[in-house]
Amino acid sequence: MATLGLSKVFILDKYFTELQKFWETEKKLQDASSSNEAVHLQQRLRSLSTELVTLRNRLHVGQPAGAAGGAGSNNNSSSSGKPDKSPSSGAPAVPPRTSLAHTAGSSGHTLTASALVHQQQHGHGTAGPGLNGTALNGSSNHRMADLEPAKRHCSLPDDGMVSCVTALTTRTTSSAVISDAKSSSKQQQQQQGKTGSNGQQQQQIVGPVNSAALDDLIHLPGPLTEDAVLKCLQARFCAKHYHTNVGPILVCLNPYTNVGNPLTLTSTRAVPLTPHLNRVVQEAVRQQSETGYPQAIILSGTSGSGKTYASMLLLRQLFDVAGGGPETDAFKHLAAAFTVLRSLGSAKTATNSESSRIGHFIEVQVTDGALYRTKIHCYFLDQTRVIRPLPDEKNYHIFYQMLAGLSHDERVRLNLEGYNLKNLRYLQHGDTRQDEAEDAVRFQAWKACLGVLGIPFLDVVRVLAAVLILGNVGFTDGPGVEVGVIGENELASVAALLGVTPSALLRGLTSRTHNARGQLVKSVCDANMSNMTRDSLAKALYCRTVATIVRRANSLKRLGSTLGTLSSDSNESVHNQAEVTSQHASTIGSSAGGTGSRSMTALNNAVRHATDGFIGILDMFGFEDPKPSQLEHLCINLCAETMQHFYNTHIFKSSIESCRDEGIRCDVEVDYVDNVPCIDLISSLRTGLLSMLDVECSIRGTAESYVSKVKVQHKQNPRLFEPRTLDCRSFGIQHFAGRVTYDASDFLDTNKDVVPDDLVAVFYKHTCNFGFATHLFGSELKALYASDTVPRGVSFRISPTSHTDLLNGDEPISTLTQDFHTRLDNLLRTLVHARPHFVRCVRSNASETPMQFDRNVAMRQIRSLQVLETVNLMAGGYPHRMRFKAFNARYRLIAPFKQLRRSEEQAIEDTKLILQNAQQLKSSFNASTSWALGKRHIFLSEGIRQQLENLRSEIRRRAATGIQASWRGWRIRRRWTLRRSKLGSGLPSGSIGQKQSQHQSTSSVVAAAAAAAAAAAAAAGSGTLQRNIAATAAGSGTGVRPRPQPIAGTPPPDPSEKCADPKMIQQTCTLFGLDLERPPPVPPSRSYTVTGNTKLGYPQTRVMKTPFPEEGEGEVVLLKGETVLVIGASPRRGHLLVEHNNTTLHVPYQFMELKPCNINV
């Protein structure tokens, strides 16, 4: 931090303030609870050490107060140009941060624009102080700084004072400045900020940086520290700017403002969309339409950071861009589906009052920039919450909303009369506070959305009511063999709701069939086993109801998903991946066959191209640390670890490895935390915690033995720690976001996830008169009754699974953790083949207080999400790489067309030419920009990528403006010629003479457009930009490749030649079920309209809602409120025929509404 024009008293005070921070950070480092926190504290120590060295040099005797000293330099040079090696008293014990200024042998260097010009003029480059005389001519790694001195970040002290900043250093940590080293005195003047021929001091005093207006953290001036990033985010949060970019990555702060029901798609209707989210969606749609490559928008963050609400905003924006907007039927169906699922899948937790307990991957099929299919993939883990919510937490929202929103008659019909939160066992042990008015409103909305999806309301609430009442049924050990029943009336109510007899339900809950060496043996369960079976039934009913609703919501949109095996709601086996993969691979075809095989290959590739591209929005579980943490939370945190690893791999690891493979040295070394050891600890194939749990379940072990084996196996693993408790069933894991202690008491039972066939058989259609309940167990009943003996001592999964995963002796093939882990792997395979767009969500405080920013809470999340490391990489590293050919294809319009070689062999020369012209056209950059030429790729920093994109957009905009201006000018002149000829001849508007005069020579039109475009280009810009625009508009041989013309004397094409392969046409018709000899008939237009389930024939009387035509489109014929007569449907799509003053008009249907008298008819 440079401090110019300030007294030594202030500098001394600042020095001791920074020294106190240094000591406090050292203490925090000793007590660090996670590896992420330790790395961040170490970086903080290095930054503070650099600050202390800089301030110490300011106080040095004989050193001017305004002398420039780079905050990132290593032992800042004194006025003599030599390092100051005499540390003063009180200097930090930790050595200052190593300078990133390039030494001998480095392939990268930093240049100011003035130095670049000087080097080009004199043919050499002289290293300034700090470069140790390293020559820079042969380097292939370039860094361009501003023509004007770059501003150094002003760090705000704790007392709110703003320090001034100095210039003459770039934003990178190197303090080197390349200058014309004619004499050592001139170097010394430049280092101290003295320029000009008269030798007068010309220090630039820059005011405080407006952090609230800083839209991208890579443009953050000064040393990039955690404190600087945090203060910038806080300033933007206070200015109500909750979204901040880190290059292509978006950071979202959750302000906890009231937006109604925040987890539904309908809650986003009245919310203005920010340009940041719009850019994310626009970029995803653009890349998908240009490349056909799948895109994935990945939201990550801790629980309560606003991931789900941000996903709804992104989905709404995606519909606005590619789906026709919120008024389409597809959007209404999707909004209804999310309203239903949010009530069923969200609950209040200790840290989040609107916690989404179901992970979602929203797959949106997009073709040619238009949305045409969507599918929701659900990941349901928190099943135990249905029967036993944690202390101070709640069950799922739908139960509270149902109790608040049901009418008295509905309560009586559902046997819920007299029940409330206090006397329902599944609800009374958690948080019983309730906002009945809000819950009632949400329940009515939920009920209406069920109707939109076509799901019978009574079927769903019967199951939900049965789940609630089932919790009040209990079993005790009696004096005899039979168990005692607590709540016989409740048992009868549940049986009536599920459509079975009480005796059959009791028999299914309390008896068990065993297969002993081929002999079926019946036994009576004890009270503990009966109560566990009751809870298993409650969880099975709830989970299967949710899965059924998801399938129904997806079927409404005629989905043909490319991710059919991702989610449990697809009911496809997670163990049949090989078959699905082989089937998909078989559609690729082979190019070795004849014409028929080539035609089929082309057809298949065309079909795959039309269906494979999608844009996905991933809203998965965030990191959690509840008390106590159960198996579901271990899976949730594994998911969070996996998403963090995917981010690390894509952002950090791939960039670093690519640079190393091609011999590129980066200016900035990013020390990111790799969480692979933690993932291996949990999910390793042989010794992972989940694998060991499956083994323990298979041998019918106990929680104590499982924890003991885990601790013995991983006693040397630093990620596993011993919690401060005497419970032998607990263990701790150090995750990327902190430490979590897990209670393994229910690990085995939760992982088994089984329900006996004695209970499933109760819902067979011959003994159950409630068809929806039979449907919930349809697959299991079909597999069970395939044999003559029912029941026969087998078990099924509580959560719905596939047909082939139903029976394997007497146990299911997979467990809960196996199924989740396999689906998580499938999701990762999908993300690996997609282009990711990351959105990092951060909660502003821990108490969900609106508009409150808690620095400690935000700091912990920034550390765990590695935001500072991302900023360092984007600002000073090479996060982007492109093949030379791809780079030239995208940015070739920046360079003169004639100078481009346009060949594979000279692609690197074209790349250099483009970069040189980019520097000439854009002489001043807002941020340091760098690039490096590798063996096969060009490596770009985020800064230069943004500058290149801006320059490309500017050139295209000016070219489009010139083309539009020329065409509009020609169109106006042509209209005037026609109008003048019409006035002179007196011909009517649609006469033959006018139509003939409209057909003029195409060459004259093109010539006029080219001349006007050239004139517009000359007025728009200068230099290369003028030449490119003029060449683009003219289309002549001097700038742009001319359109090929037929050779003189060439005979016309033979009309008998076939333009398409008849075999391909026949195969296409066969594929889509069409008859080649009989084309499909044209459907007749309807002679009526449908309103309120009533057919209304023509003519109809309607009232105009808006004038027609609209303002600006001509003379108004029909006024608002005027009654018109509709005589039929128009051949134009979306229009009706209106008779007005003996004239027939084509009026859009949305301009009119039916009169009440017509509706009553």
Secondary structure in CASP SS format (residue, H / E / C, confidence):
PFRMAT SS
TARGET T0000
AUTHOR 0000-0000-0000
METHOD secondary structure of the structure
MODEL  1
M C 1.00
A C 1.00
T C 1.00
L C 1.00
G C 1.00
L C 1.00
S C 1.00
K H 1.00
V H 1.00
F H 1.00
I H 1.00
L H 1.00
D H 1.00
K H 1.00
Y H 1.00
F H 1.00
T H 1.00
E H 1.00
L H 1.00
Q H 1.00
K H 1.00
F H 1.00
W H 1.00
E H 1.00
T H 1.00
E H 1.00
K H 1.00
K H 1.00
L H 1.00
Q H 1.00
D C 1.00
A C 1.00
S C 1.00
S C 1.00
S H 1.00
N H 1.00
E H 1.00
A H 1.00
V H 1.00
H H 1.00
L H 1.00
Q H 1.00
Q H 1.00
R H 1.00
L H 1.00
R H 1.00
S H 1.00
L H 1.00
S H 1.00
T H 1.00
E H 1.00
L H 1.00
V H 1.00
T H 1.00
L H 1.00
R H 1.00
N H 1.00
R H 1.00
L C 1.00
H C 1.00
V C 1.00
G C 1.00
Q C 1.00
P C 1.00
A C 1.00
G C 1.00
A C 1.00
A C 1.00
G C 1.00
G C 1.00
A C 1.00
G C 1.00
S C 1.00
N C 1.00
N C 1.00
N C 1.00
S E 1.00
S C 1.00
S C 1.00
S C 1.00
G C 1.00
K C 1.00
P E 1.00
D C 1.00
K C 1.00
S C 1.00
P C 1.00
S C 1.00
S C 1.00
G C 1.00
A C 1.00
P C 1.00
A C 1.00
V C 1.00
P C 1.00
P C 1.00
R C 1.00
T C 1.00
S C 1.00
L C 1.00
A C 1.00
H C 1.00
T C 1.00
A C 1.00
G C 1.00
S C 1.00
S C 1.00
G E 1.00
H C 1.00
T C 1.00
L E 1.00
T C 1.00
A H 1.00
S H 1.00
A H 1.00
L H 1.00
V H 1.00
H H 1.00
Q H 1.00
Q H 1.00
Q H 1.00
H H 1.00
G C 1.00
H C 1.00
G C 1.00
T C 1.00
A C 1.00
G C 1.00
P C 1.00
G C 1.00
L C 1.00
N C 1.00
G C 1.00
T C 1.00
A C 1.00
L C 1.00
N C 1.00
G C 1.00
S C 1.00
S C 1.00
N E 1.00
H E 1.00
R E 1.00
M E 1.00
A C 1.00
D C 1.00
L C 1.00
E C 1.00
P C 1.00
A C 1.00
K C 1.00
R C 1.00
H C 1.00
C C 1.00
S C 1.00
L C 1.00
P C 1.00
D C 1.00
D C 1.00
G C 1.00
M C 1.00
V C 1.00
S C 1.00
C C 1.00
V E 1.00
T C 1.00
A C 1.00
L C 1.00
T C 1.00
T C 1.00
R C 1.00
T C 1.00
T C 1.00
S C 1.00
S C 1.00
A C 1.00
V C 1.00
I C 1.00
S C 1.00
D C 1.00
A C 1.00
K C 1.00
S C 1.00
S H 1.00
S H 1.00
K H 1.00
Q H 1.00
Q H 1.00
Q H 1.00
Q H 1.00
Q H 1.00
Q C 1.00
G C 1.00
K E 1.00
T C 1.00
G C 1.00
S C 1.00
N C 1.00
G C 1.00
Q C 1.00
Q E 1.00
Q C 1.00
Q C 1.00
Q C 1.00
I C 1.00
V E 1.00
G C 1.00
P C 1.00
V C 1.00
N C 1.00
S H 1.00
A H 1.00
A H 1.00
L C 1.00
D C 1.00
D E 1.00
L H 1.00
I H 1.00
H H 1.00
L C 1.00
P C 1.00
G C 1.00
P C 1.00
L C 1.00
T C 1.00
E H 1.00
D H 1.00
A H 1.00
V H 1.00
L H 1.00
K H 1.00
C H 1.00
L H 1.00
Q H 1.00
A H 1.00
R H 1.00
F H 1.00
C H 1.00
A C 1.00
K C 1.00
H C 1.00
Y C 1.00
H E 1.00
T E 1.00
N E 1.00
V E 1.00
G C 1.00
P C 1.00
I E 1.00
L E 1.00
V E 1.00
C E 1.00
L E 1.00
N E 1.00
P C 1.00
Y C 1.00
T C 1.00
N C 1.00
V C 1.00
G C 1.00
N C 1.00
P C 1.00
L C 1.00
T C 1.00
L C 1.00
T H 1.00
S H 1.00
T H 1.00
R C 1.00
A C 1.00
V C 1.00
P C 1.00
L C 1.00
T C 1.00
P H 1.00
H H 1.00
L H 1.00
N H 1.00
R H 1.00
V H 1.00
V H 1.00
Q H 1.00
E H 1.00
A H 1.00
V H 1.00
R H 1.00
Q H 1.00
Q H 1.00
S H 1.00
E H 1.00
T H 1.00
G C 1.00
Y C 1.00
P C 1.00
Q E 1.00
A E 1.00
I E 1.00
I E 1.00
L E 1.00
S E 1.00
G C 1.00
T C 1.00
S C 1.00
G C 1.00
S C 1.00
G C 1.00
K H 1.00
T H 1.00
Y H 1.00
A H 1.00
S H 1.00
M H 1.00
L H 1.00
L H 1.00
L H 1.00
R H 1.00
Q H 1.00
L H 1.00
F H 1.00
D H 1.00
V H 1.00
A H 1.00
G H 1.00
G C 1.00
G C 1.00
P C 1.00
E C 1.00
T C 1.00
D H 1.00
A H 1.00
F H 1.00
K H 1.00
H H 1.00
L H 1.00
A H 1.00
A H 1.00
A H 1.00
F H 1.00
T H 1.00
V H 1.00
L H 1.00
R H 1.00
S H 1.00
L H 1.00
G H 1.00
S E 1.00
A E 1.00
K C 1.00
T C 1.00
A C 1.00
T C 1.00
N C 1.00
S C 1.00
E C 1.00
S E 1.00
S E 1.00
R C 1.00
I E 1.00
G E 1.00
H E 1.00
F E 1.00
I E 1.00
E E 1.00
V E 1.00
Q E 1.00
V E 1.00
T E 1.00
D C 1.00
G C 1.00
A E 1.00
L E 1.00
Y E 1.00
R E 1.00
T E 1.00
K E 1.00
I E 1.00
H E 1.00
C E 1.00
Y E 1.00
F E 1.00
L C 1.00
D C 1.00
Q C 1.00
T H 1.00
R H 1.00
V H 1.00
I C 1.00
R C 1.00
P C 1.00
L C 1.00
P C 1.00
D C 1.00
E C 1.00
K C 1.00
N C 1.00
Y E 1.00
H H 1.00
I H 1.00
F H 1.00
Y H 1.00
Q H 1.00
M H 1.00
L H 1.00
A H 1.00
G H 1.00
L C 1.00
S C 1.00
H H 1.00
D H 1.00
E H 1.00
R H 1.00
V H 1.00
R H 1.00
L C 1.00
N C 1.00
L C 1.00
E C 1.00
G C 1.00
Y C 1.00
N C 1.00
L C 1.00
K C 1.00
N C 1.00
L C 1.00
R H 1.00
Y H 1.00
L H 1.00
Q H 1.00
H C 1.00
G C 1.00
D C 1.00
T C 1.00
R C 1.00
Q C 1.00
D C 1.00
E H 1.00
A H 1.00
E H 1.00
D H 1.00
A H 1.00
V H 1.00
R H 1.00
F H 1.00
Q H 1.00
A H 1.00
W H 1.00
K H 1.00
A H 1.00
C H 1.00
L H 1.00
G H 1.00
V H 1.00
L H 1.00
G C 1.00
I C 1.00
P C 1.00
F H 1.00
L H 1.00
D H 1.00
V H 1.00
V H 1.00
R H 1.00
V H 1.00
L H 1.00
A H 1.00
A H 1.00
V H 1.00
L H 1.00
I H 1.00
L H 1.00
G C 1.00
N C 1.00
V C 1.00
G E 1.00
F E 1.00
T E 1.00
D E 1.00
G C 1.00
P C 1.00
G C 1.00
V C 1.00
E C 1.00
V E 1.00
G E 1.00
V E 1.00
I E 1.00
G C 1.00
E H 1.00
N H 1.00
E H 1.00
L H 1.00
A H 1.00
S H 1.00
V H 1.00
A H 1.00
A H 1.00
L H 1.00
L H 1.00
G C 1.00
V C 1.00
T C 1.00
P H 1.00
S H 1.00
A H 1.00
L H 1.00
L H 1.00
R H 1.00
G H 1.00
L H 1.00
T H 1.00
S E 1.00
R E 1.00
T E 1.00
H E 1.00
N E 1.00
A E 1.00
R C 1.00
G C 1.00
Q E 1.00
L E 1.00
V E 1.00
K E 1.00
S E 1.00
V E 1.00
C C 1.00
D C 1.00
A H 1.00
N H 1.00
M H 1.00
S H 1.00
N H 1.00
M H 1.00
T H 1.00
R H 1.00
D H 1.00
S H 1.00
L H 1.00
A H 1.00
K H 1.00
A H 1.00
L H 1.00
Y H 1.00
C H 1.00
R H 1.00
T H 1.00
V H 1.00
A H 1.00
T H 1.00
I H 1.00
V H 1.00
R H 1.00
R H 1.00
A H 1.00
N H 1.00
S H 1.00
L C 1.00
K C 1.00
R C 1.00
L C 1.00
G C 1.00
S C 1.00
T C 1.00
L C 1.00
G C 1.00
T C 1.00
L C 1.00
S C 1.00
S H 1.00
D H 1.00
S H 1.00
N C 1.00
E C 1.00
S C 1.00
V C 1.00
H C 1.00
N C 1.00
Q H 1.00
A H 1.00
E H 1.00
V H 1.00
T H 1.00
S H 1.00
Q H 1.00
H H 1.00
A H 1.00
S H 1.00
T C 1.00
I C 1.00
G C 1.00
S C 1.00
S C 1.00
A C 1.00
G C 1.00
G C 1.00
T H 1.00
G H 1.00
S H 1.00
R H 1.00
S H 1.00
M H 1.00
T H 1.00
A H 1.00
L H 1.00
N H 1.00
N H 1.00
A H 1.00
V H 1.00
R H 1.00
H H 1.00
A H 1.00
T H 1.00
D H 1.00
G C 1.00
F E 1.00
I E 1.00
G E 1.00
I E 1.00
L E 1.00
D E 1.00
M C 1.00
F C 1.00
G C 1.00
F C 1.00
E C 1.00
D C 1.00
P C 1.00
K C 1.00
P C 1.00
S E 1.00
Q C 1.00
L H 1.00
E H 1.00
H H 1.00
L H 1.00
C H 1.00
I H 1.00
N H 1.00
L H 1.00
C H 1.00
A H 1.00
E H 1.00
T H 1.00
M H 1.00
Q H 1.00
H H 1.00
F H 1.00
Y H 1.00
N H 1.00
T H 1.00
H H 1.00
I H 1.00
F H 1.00
K H 1.00
S H 1.00
S H 1.00
I H 1.00
E H 1.00
S H 1.00
C H 1.00
R H 1.00
D H 1.00
E C 1.00
G C 1.00
I C 1.00
R C 1.00
C C 1.00
D C 1.00
V C 1.00
E C 1.00
V C 1.00
D C 1.00
Y C 1.00
V C 1.00
D C 1.00
N C 1.00
V H 1.00
P H 1.00
C H 1.00
I H 1.00
D H 1.00
L H 1.00
I H 1.00
S H 1.00
S C 1.00
L C 1.00
R C 1.00
T C 1.00
G C 1.00
L H 1.00
L H 1.00
S H 1.00
M H 1.00
L H 1.00
D H 1.00
V H 1.00
E H 1.00
C H 1.00
S H 1.00
I C 1.00
R C 1.00
G C 1.00
T C 1.00
A H 1.00
E H 1.00
S H 1.00
Y H 1.00
V H 1.00
S H 1.00
K H 1.00
V H 1.00
K H 1.00
V H 1.00
Q H 1.00
H C 1.00
K C 1.00
Q C 1.00
N C 1.00
P C 1.00
R C 1.00
L E 1.00
F E 1.00
E C 1.00
P C 1.00
R C 1.00
T C 1.00
L C 1.00
D C 1.00
C C 1.00
R C 1.00
S E 1.00
F E 1.00
G E 1.00
I E 1.00
Q E 1.00
H E 1.00
F C 1.00
A C 1.00
G E 1.00
R E 1.00
V E 1.00
T E 1.00
Y E 1.00
D E 1.00
A C 1.00
S C 1.00
D C 1.00
F H 1.00
L H 1.00
D H 1.00
T H 1.00
N H 1.00
K H 1.00
D C 1.00
V E 1.00
V E 1.00
P E 1.00
D H 1.00
D H 1.00
L H 1.00
V H 1.00
A H 1.00
V H 1.00
F H 1.00
Y C 1.00
K C 1.00
H C 1.00
T C 1.00
C C 1.00
N C 1.00
F C 1.00
G H 1.00
F H 1.00
A H 1.00
T H 1.00
H H 1.00
L H 1.00
F C 1.00
G H 1.00
S H 1.00
E H 1.00
L H 1.00
K H 1.00
A H 1.00
L H 1.00
Y C 1.00
A C 1.00
S C 1.00
D C 1.00
T C 1.00
V C 1.00
P C 1.00
R C 1.00
G C 1.00
V C 1.00
S E 1.00
F E 1.00
R E 1.00
I C 1.00
S C 1.00
P C 1.00
T C 1.00
S C 1.00
H H 1.00
T H 1.00
D H 1.00
L C 1.00
L C 1.00
N C 1.00
G C 1.00
D C 1.00
E C 1.00
P C 1.00
I C 1.00
S C 1.00
T C 1.00
L H 1.00
T H 1.00
Q H 1.00
D H 1.00
F H 1.00
H H 1.00
T H 1.00
R H 1.00
L H 1.00
D H 1.00
N H 1.00
L H 1.00
L H 1.00
R H 1.00
T H 1.00
L H 1.00
V H 1.00
H C 1.00
A C 1.00
R E 1.00
P E 1.00
H E 1.00
F E 1.00
V E 1.00
R E 1.00
C E 1.00
V E 1.00
R E 1.00
S C 1.00
N C 1.00
A C 1.00
S C 1.00
E C 1.00
T C 1.00
P C 1.00
M C 1.00
Q C 1.00
F C 1.00
D C 1.00
R H 1.00
N H 1.00
V H 1.00
A H 1.00
M H 1.00
R H 1.00
Q H 1.00
I H 1.00
R H 1.00
S H 1.00
L C 1.00
Q C 1.00
V H 1.00
L H 1.00
E H 1.00
T H 1.00
V H 1.00
N H 1.00
L H 1.00
M H 1.00
A H 1.00
G H 1.00
G C 1.00
Y C 1.00
P C 1.00
H E 1.00
R E 1.00
M E 1.00
R E 1.00
F H 1.00
K H 1.00
A H 1.00
F H 1.00
N H 1.00
A H 1.00
R H 1.00
Y H 1.00
R H 1.00
L H 1.00
I H 1.00
A C 1.00
P C 1.00
F H 1.00
K H 1.00
Q H 1.00
L C 1.00
R C 1.00
R C 1.00
S C 1.00
E C 1.00
E C 1.00
Q C 1.00
A H 1.00
I H 1.00
E H 1.00
D H 1.00
T H 1.00
K H 1.00
L H 1.00
I H 1.00
L H 1.00
Q H 1.00
N H 1.00
A H 1.00
Q H 1.00
Q H 1.00
L H 1.00
K C 1.00
S C 1.00
S C 1.00
F C 1.00
N C 1.00
A C 1.00
S C 1.00
T E 1.00
S E 1.00
W E 1.00
A E 1.00
L E 1.00
G C 1.00
K C 1.00
R C 1.00
H E 1.00
I E 1.00
F E 1.00
L E 1.00
S C 1.00
E H 1.00
G H 1.00
I H 1.00
R H 1.00
Q H 1.00
Q H 1.00
L H 1.00
E H 1.00
N H 1.00
L H 1.00
R H 1.00
S H 1.00
E H 1.00
I H 1.00
R H 1.00
R H 1.00
R H 1.00
A H 1.00
A H 1.00
T H 1.00
G H 1.00
I H 1.00
Q H 1.00
A H 1.00
S H 1.00
W H 1.00
R H 1.00
G H 1.00
W H 1.00
R H 1.00
I H 1.00
R H 1.00
R H 1.00
R H 1.00
W H 1.00
T H 1.00
L H 1.00
R H 1.00
R H 1.00
S H 1.00
K H 1.00
L H 1.00
G H 1.00
S H 1.00
G C 1.00
L C 1.00
P C 1.00
S C 1.00
G C 1.00
S C 1.00
I H 1.00
G H 1.00
Q H 1.00
K H 1.00
Q H 1.00
S H 1.00
Q C 1.00
H C 1.00
Q C 1.00
S C 1.00
T H 1.00
S H 1.00
S H 1.00
V H 1.00
V H 1.00
A H 1.00
A H 1.00
A H 1.00
A H 1.00
A H 1.00
A H 1.00
A H 1.00
A H 1.00
A H 1.00
A H 1.00
A H 1.00
A H 1.00
A H 1.00
A H 1.00
G C 1.00
S C 1.00
G C 1.00
T H 1.00
L H 1.00
Q H 1.00
R H 1.00
N H 1.00
I H 1.00
A H 1.00
A H 1.00
T H 1.00
A H 1.00
A H 1.00
G C 1.00
S C 1.00
G C 1.00
T C 1.00
G C 1.00
V C 1.00
R C 1.00
P C 1.00
R C 1.00
P C 1.00
Q C 1.00
P C 1.00
I C 1.00
A C 1.00
G C 1.00
T C 1.00
P C 1.00
P C 1.00
P C 1.00
D C 1.00
P C 1.00
S C 1.00
E C 1.00
K C 1.00
C C 1.00
A C 1.00
D C 1.00
P H 1.00
K H 1.00
M H 1.00
I H 1.00
Q H 1.00
Q H 1.00
T H 1.00
C H 1.00
T H 1.00
L H 1.00
F C 1.00
G C 1.00
L C 1.00
D C 1.00
L C 1.00
E C 1.00
R C 1.00
P C 1.00
P C 1.00
P C 1.00
V C 1.00
P C 1.00
P C 1.00
S C 1.00
R C 1.00
S C 1.00
Y E 1.00
T E 1.00
V E 1.00
T E 1.00
G C 1.00
N C 1.00
T E 1.00
K E 1.00
L E 1.00
G E 1.00
Y C 1.00
P C 1.00
Q E 1.00
T E 1.00
R E 1.00
V E 1.00
M E 1.00
K C 1.00
T C 1.00
P C 1.00
F E 1.00
P C 1.00
E C 1.00
E C 1.00
G C 1.00
E C 1.00
G C 1.00
E C 1.00
V C 1.00
V C 1.00
L E 1.00
L C 1.00
K C 1.00
G C 1.00
E C 1.00
T E 1.00
V E 1.00
L E 1.00
V E 1.00
I E 1.00
G E 1.00
A E 1.00
S C 1.00
P C 1.00
R C 1.00
R C 1.00
G C 1.00
H E 1.00
L E 1.00
L E 1.00
V E 1.00
E E 1.00
H E 1.00
N C 1.00
N C 1.00
T E 1.00
T E 1.00
L E 1.00
H E 1.00
V E 1.00
P E 1.00
Y H 1.00
Q H 1.00
F H 1.00
M E 1.00
E E 1.00
L E 1.00
K C 1.00
P H 1.00
C H 1.00
N H 1.00
I H 1.00
N H 1.00
V C 1.00
END
